Amino acid sequence: MNKKFIALAIAAAAASTGATAAEIAKNDTSSLEMGGRVEARLAIQDGKAEDQSRVRLNFLGKTDIADGLYGLGFYEGEFKATNTSATNNGIKDIEEDSIEHRYMFAGIGGAFGEVTVGTVKGSLAAVTDFTDIMAYHGNGAAPKLTTADRPDRTIAYTGEFSGFELRANYTLSASKEDKTEDKLVSEKTEGYALSGIYNIGDTGARVTGAYASEKDGETKEANEFMAGASYAFGDFYVAGLYTNKTDKETGAKDIKRDGYELAAAYTLGQAKFTTTYNRLDKKQDGTDNTKDTDAVAVDATYFFNANFRTYVSYEFNLLDADKAGKVASQDQAVLGLRYDF
């Protein structure tokens, strides 16, 4: 089994979490690492090009605080390129650079695992990594609940025991004062998520399952279940993921979504070829079933070395233009250059 390939195939965003980070400070008890990526991306759709370039920076600090116990802090931010769009009078509107604070957390760790607090990696994010293997496209049929993706106000736990990876997180609700009734009321989503991944020995096979639930105030709630599996053999990798998500709102009909993702990858020397199929069906009582997503994507990535790669990605959109609309049913091509550090 090619373990190096497994790590490459199932962690498309690994560089953003410090996998290639460089140590910039160290003493007897503490260390500080910096990592990230610079990625130039050109997306072409309906004959028009859009610059989707971005930069990610992350910092990981660790310090020994007792025998077998350490403290840690992690931050990652994403900076996106300025885009311009032409108006009817020929004047271009400039959209400001966007800065997204993806992760900000601190915690403690040891042989028991890690407990972190802040804006964390939600428990379902590790599950969607099974099929989220492409350089750009894919990952379109497994929408994660807010409390299971990158939630803030969250306490999280991660641990690994004899090939079993356990993740759990709980997101606390925010509150504000209701001056008319002189009390605090819920303002933001609260909920929890659980996931488990089991590596079946050295066979290259893994299975996963996850569940998440959240409430938005007193009228909305949502639940989500995921199950998946993957298998790596030689230079090949295949995976599948099923998602069931239900949105409930007081006085409204439940909305259910069933998502299916299939992924495959093949490594040939310094090149990697991947393809995915994503379909997300939407069901609501009293209405016709619709498709939110239906697409096949292919891409090719060439790794010049561990730090620099180039790729081309194309998505064949299978949605019906008469039902989804012209823009939502278009194909898209993306060209990219990426430097990891």
Secondary structure, DSSP 8 states (H G I E B T S, - for coil): --HHHHHHHH-TTGGGGTTT-EEEEE-SSEEEEEEEEEEEEEEEETTEEEE--EEEEEEEEEEEEETTEEEEEEEEEEEE--EEEE-TTS-EEEE---EEEEEEEEEEEETTEEEEEEE---TTHHHHTTT--SSSS---S----GGGSS-SSEEEEEEEETTEEEEEEEE---EEEETTTTEEEE-S-EEEEEEEEEE-TTSSEEEEEEEEEEEETTTEEEEEEEEEEEEEETTEEEEEEEEEEEEEETTS--EEEEEEEEEEEEEETTEEEEEEEEEEEEEETTS--EEEEEEEEEEEEEESSSSEEEEEEEEEE-S-HHHH-TTTT--EEEEEEEEE-
